[in-house]
Amino acid sequence: MGATDGEIGKVVDFYFDDDTWTIRYLIVKTETGLAGRKVLISPNALPKQSWASGMFRANLTREQVRNSPDIDSDEPVSRQQEAQLANYYPWQPYWGAGYYTGGVWGIIEPEEVKDSKGDLHLRSCREVTGYHVHASDGAIGHVNDFIMDDETWQIVYLVVDTHNWVGGKKVLVGVRHIKEVQWENSKVVADVTGDVIKNGVAEDKSGMLQ
């Protein structure tokens, strides 16, 4: 991850909204010169993506990142903490609060942020990797990876590893087929049968279970 005046650190994870399957934050482990802590960076701070170079470029300075609000990425992120980020950084809160004036979003007042608990729809990609995947007729595999649209920052497919269940392969399942995610059971439930999933096109070939 780069800033306008140098490198920040490395992207180690993503937070996504399980309602829309949209990436909301990149979790960045900053280098030692920036206190070596984890910070949250919104995709809104990345006007251009440099996927081929392996470098994200944020329209932020190293000093902005150094002085950003503390966030413990190992704990649920509260809406108050998100509001602190939105008030500190010049980016739009994805939940719709604030207003844009001359490059800075308006201050979010405390009464606008009522939920003090962690955002129940904000999930870590690293946490969900390994969750069991259940088809409509039983267990079929586990979440191995995610594939997202690099223009919209929306996760569009889960990579499902079926090897341990049906001696199969890794297949791509469109997120529109995900009926629910049972966080307490570490389980992802699809609305199609196991045969549909295991006969889906392999991860490394064209065509997917859309």
URPE-V139054 format. One record per pair of residues at least 24 apart in sequence whose C-alpha atoms are under 10 Angstrom apart, sorted by the first residue. I is the first residue (numbers start at 1). J is the second residue. D is the distance in whole Angstrom. If there is no record, write none. Layout:
i: (I:I)
j: (J:J)
d: (D:D)
//
This chain:
i: (1:1:1:1:1:1:1:1:1:1:1:2:2:2:2:2:2:2:2:2:3:3:3:3:3:3:3:3:3:3:3:3:4:4:4:4:4:4:5:5:5:5:5:5:6:6:6:6:7:7:7:7:7:7:7:7:8:8:8:8:8:8:8:8:8:8:8:8:8:9:9:9:9:9:9:10:10:10:11:11:11:11:11:11:12:12:12:13:13:13:13:13:13:14:14:14:14:14:14:14:14:14:15:15:15:15:15:15:15:15:15:15:15:16:16:16:16:16:16:16:16:17:17:17:17:17:17:17:17:18:18:18:18:18:18:18:18:18:19:19:19:19:20:20:20:20:20:20:21:21:21:21:21:21:21:21:21:21:21:22:22:22:22:22:22:22:22:23:23:23:23:23:23:23:23:23:23:24:24:24:24:24:24:25:25:25:26:27:27:27:28:30:30:30:33:33:34:34:34:34:34:35:35:35:36:37:37:37:37:37:38:38:38:38:38:39:39:39:39:39:39:39:39:39:40:40:40:40:40:40:40:40:40:41:41:41:41:41:42:42:42:42:42:42:42:43:43:43:44:44:44:44:44:44:45:45:45:45:48:49:49:51:59:60:60:64:64:65:73:74:74:75:76:76:76:76:76:76:76:76:77:77:77:77:77:77:77:78:78:78:78:78:78:78:78:79:79:79:79:79:79:79:79:80:80:80:80:80:80:80:80:80:80:81:81:81:81:82:82:82:83:83:83:83:83:83:84:120:123:127:127:128:128:128:128:128:129:129:129:129:130:130:130:130:130:131:131:131:131:131:131:131:131:132:132:132:132:132:132:132:132:132:132:133:133:133:133:133:133:133:133:133:133:133:133:134:134:134:134:134:134:134:134:134:134:135:135:135:135:135:135:135:135:135:135:135:135:135:135:136:136:136:136:136:136:136:136:137:137:137:137:137:137:138:138:138:138:139:139:139:139:139:139:139:139:140:140:140:140:140:140:140:140:140:140:140:141:141:141:141:141:141:141:141:141:141:141:142:142:142:142:143:143:143:144:144:145:145:146:146:146:147:147:147:147:156:157:157:157:158:158:159:159:160:160:160:160:161:161:161:162:162:162:163:165:165:166:166:166:167:168:168:168:169:169:169:169:169:169:170:170:170:170:170:170:170:171:171:171:171:171:171:171:171:171:171:171:172:172:172:172:172:172:172:172:172:172:172:172:173:173:173:173:173:173:173:174:174:174:175:175:176:176:177:177)
j: (26:28:29:30:41:46:54:55:56:57:58:46:55:56:57:58:59:60:61:62:45:46:56:57:58:59:60:61:62:63:64:65:57:58:59:60:61:62:58:59:60:61:62:63:57:60:61:62:31:34:55:56:57:58:61:62:32:33:34:36:56:57:58:60:61:62:63:65:66:33:34:36:37:38:39:38:55:56:38:39:40:41:55:56:38:125:126:40:73:124:125:126:127:40:41:42:122:123:124:125:126:127:40:42:73:77:121:122:123:124:125:126:127:121:122:123:124:125:153:154:155:119:120:121:122:123:124:154:155:120:121:122:123:124:155:175:180:181:120:121:122:180:121:154:155:156:175:176:121:122:123:148:153:154:155:156:157:175:176:122:148:149:152:153:154:155:156:122:123:124:125:148:149:152:153:154:155:93:94:122:123:153:154:122:124:153:124:71:73:124:73:62:65:66:62:66:62:63:65:66:67:65:66:67:66:66:70:71:72:73:70:71:72:73:74:65:66:68:69:70:71:72:73:85:65:68:69:70:71:72:73:82:85:65:68:85:89:91:85:86:89:91:92:93:94:91:152:153:90:91:92:93:94:153:89:90:91:92:151:150:151:150:90:89:90:88:89:89:124:124:127:118:117:118:119:120:121:122:123:124:116:117:118:119:120:122:123:113:115:116:117:118:119:120:122:113:114:115:116:117:118:119:120:108:110:112:113:114:115:116:117:118:119:113:116:117:118:113:118:119:107:108:109:110:112:113:108:183:183:183:186:181:183:186:187:188:158:159:160:186:160:161:186:187:188:160:181:182:183:185:186:187:188:160:161:162:181:182:185:186:187:188:189:158:160:161:162:178:181:186:187:188:189:190:194:178:179:187:188:189:190:191:192:193:194:177:178:179:188:189:190:191:192:193:194:195:196:197:198:179:189:190:191:192:193:194:195:190:191:192:193:194:195:189:190:193:194:165:166:187:188:189:190:193:194:164:165:166:168:189:190:193:194:195:197:198:165:166:167:168:169:170:171:188:194:197:198:170:186:187:188:170:187:188:170:171:170:172:172:173:175:172:173:174:175:210:208:209:210:203:209:202:203:197:198:202:203:198:202:203:194:197:198:198:194:198:194:195:198:198:198:199:202:198:199:200:201:202:203:197:198:200:201:202:203:204:197:198:199:200:201:202:203:204:205:208:209:197:198:200:201:202:203:204:205:207:208:209:210:197:200:201:203:208:209:210:208:209:210:209:210:209:210:209:210)
d: (10:7:9:9:10:10:9:6:5:6:7:10:7:6:5:6:9:9:9:9:10:10:9:6:5:6:5:5:6:9:9:9:7:7:6:6:5:8:10:10:8:6:7:9:10:10:8:7:8:10:9:10:9:10:9:8:9:9:7:10:10:10:9:10:9:6:10:8:9:10:9:8:9:9:10:10:9:9:9:10:10:10:9:9:9:10:9:10:10:7:6:6:9:9:10:10:10:8:6:6:8:10:9:10:9:10:10:6:5:5:6:9:10:8:6:5:6:7:9:8:8:9:9:5:5:6:9:9:10:9:5:6:7:10:10:10:9:8:10:6:9:10:9:8:9:10:9:10:9:10:10:9:9:6:5:7:10:8:9:10:9:9:8:6:4:6:9:9:9:10:9:9:10:9:5:6:7:10:8:8:9:8:9:9:10:10:10:10:7:9:10:10:9:9:10:9:8:8:8:5:9:10:7:10:10:9:9:9:9:10:8:7:7:7:9:8:9:8:8:7:6:8:8:10:9:9:9:9:7:9:8:9:8:9:10:9:9:10:9:9:9:8:9:9:9:9:10:8:9:6:7:9:9:10:9:8:7:9:10:8:9:9:9:8:9:9:8:9:9:9:10:8:8:4:7:8:10:8:8:10:9:8:5:6:9:8:9:10:7:6:5:4:6:9:10:7:8:6:6:7:7:6:10:10:8:10:6:8:7:6:9:9:10:10:9:10:9:9:10:9:9:7:9:9:9:7:8:10:9:10:9:9:9:7:9:9:10:9:10:10:9:9:8:9:10:10:9:9:9:9:5:5:7:9:10:10:10:10:9:6:5:6:8:10:7:9:9:9:9:9:6:5:6:7:10:10:10:7:6:5:6:9:9:9:8:10:9:10:9:6:5:6:6:5:5:9:9:8:10:9:7:6:5:5:5:7:10:9:9:8:6:6:9:9:10:8:7:7:10:10:10:9:10:10:8:8:6:7:10:10:10:9:6:9:8:8:6:8:10:9:10:9:10:10:9:9:9:9:10:9:8:9:9:8:8:10:10:9:9:10:10:9:10:10:10:9:9:9:8:10:10:9:7:9:9:10:9:9:10:9:10:9:7:10:10:10:9:10:8:9:7:9:9:8:9:9:9:7:8:10:9:9:9:6:6:8:7:7:8:6:6:5:5:8:9:8:8:8:10:7:7:7:6:9:10:9:6:6:8:7:8:9:9:7:5:7:8:6:5:9:8:10:8:9:8)
//
